[in-house]
Amino acid sequence: MKRFYQYFLLIFALTLCVNIQAQAANNTLVVYYSFTGNVSAIVNALQQQFSADVIQIEPAEEGLDYAANNYALGSSLISAIRNNPNDASSYPAIKPVSVDLSRYDNIIVATPLWWSQMAAPMQTFLFHNGSEMAGKNIGLIVSSASSGISSVVTDAKRLIPGGNFLEPNLWIKSAQTSNAASLVSEWLAAINLPTSSNQETETMQINVGSYVFNATLEDNATASAFKELLPLTVTMNELNGNEKYHYLNTTLPTAADNPGTIQAGDIMLYGNNCIVVFYETFSTGYSYTRIGHISDTAQLKQALGTGNVAVNFSLPAVMGKKGDINNDGSVNVSDVTYLINIILGIISL
Ligand SMILES: Cc1cc2nc3c(=O)[nH]c(=O)nc-3n(C[C@H](O)[C@H](O)[C@H](O)COP(=O)(O)O)c2cc1C
């Protein structure tokens, strides 16, 4: 009888293991198409702020210029779809896409606008896959030079019947692309994208005098190494009326690039040991590695003041998590191993 009981618990533990591994993936997919790079830049900004799987749609035929001869090719592709939207042959071929849509709760579709409609290659993808997106949360991001996006929204609703369209849609004009990071950040807050428990982003708390700010941490080696230093109180020096910086007495891993625009609230690493907290938004020619971002910056400038200032960085207190059987702060396969060891009597409670 005891053996049967152990066997039953073992099966239960293995089932739990499979579930934990399934949950470890993102529950949001971003599917995008970009011809001249604007939507790519927007998706890039999105990825800096939100953990999602990303797939790119590509036309089967490479090197086509949809904008040549006053957009002749793009125009004829859109006309073909407009004239016969239910016929598969109206849609231009795209490269095969391997994705299991059933894995995702949320799908963000990011597309350029062509002749007021959704760009043809994205329409092809949705024509073939949209029905599998029924019941899922759909976010729509559209880039156009100037035209309004209402017909693209209509296309999306036609091609994803049964999609649960999140409001509002995000319309970014080509000229606003350099500002994509803040537009995307506002949009993500507005749609309040439902996330699975594993999507909890790591956060850090920042205390400046009596002010308390919460920052999300990047999922990168630099942020992980910085976390190891916490809690940490440092004096940060004022620079240029837009940042406070502090040279650590240790170095952190780097993967620097030029962000183009610095956003107020960005927490960056300059070089390999200089922590910078920005309290203004501006264009930069310098390169940094991202550590995190303070999303609510309403009082940040006021808190940091005009001179040097003491800043405390800390991690939020770890609360007991559902499923964290071994109490190590995360829910993963080691919890299952721990459970199996209890069942087999290797660990006694
Ligand atoms: C074939 C084609 C048709 C377009 N038609 C329009 C249009 O009707 N109105 C508009 O505002 N922009 C139009 N555009 C401009 C794109 O929507 C805009 O440049 C967008 O930012 C491109 O995104 P991408 O760089 O990711 O390809 C068109 C672009 C192409 C290539």
The ligand as a Gaussian input file, in Angstrom:
#p B3LYP/6-31G(d) Opt

LIG

0 1
 C        3.200000      49.842000     -50.554000
 C        3.117000      50.893000     -49.498000
 C        1.955000      51.619000     -49.355000
 C        1.874000      52.587000     -48.358000
 N        0.698000      53.279000     -48.214000
 C        0.596000      54.212000     -47.234000
 C       -0.616000      54.951000     -47.068000
 O       -1.609000      54.764000     -47.762000
 N       -0.678000      55.879000     -46.084000
 C        0.390000      56.112000     -45.248000
 O        0.276000      56.945000     -44.380000
 N        1.546000      55.417000     -45.394000
 C        1.670000      54.495000     -46.366000
 N        2.845000      53.801000     -46.514000
 C        3.976000      54.102000     -45.628000
 C        4.132000      53.070000     -44.517000
 O        2.907000      52.791000     -43.871000
 C        5.089000      53.628000     -43.463000
 O        6.266000      54.066000     -44.068000
 C        5.408000      52.605000     -42.388000
 O        6.106000      53.255000     -41.348000
 C        6.271000      51.503000     -42.952000
 O        6.587000      50.567000     -41.961000
 P        7.886000      49.631000     -42.155000
 O        9.080000      50.571000     -42.187000
 O        7.937000      48.744000     -40.976000
 O        7.741000      48.904000     -43.430000
 C        2.964000      52.843000     -47.507000
 C        4.145000      52.100000     -47.676000
 C        4.216000      51.152000     -48.660000
 C        5.495000      50.377000     -48.836000

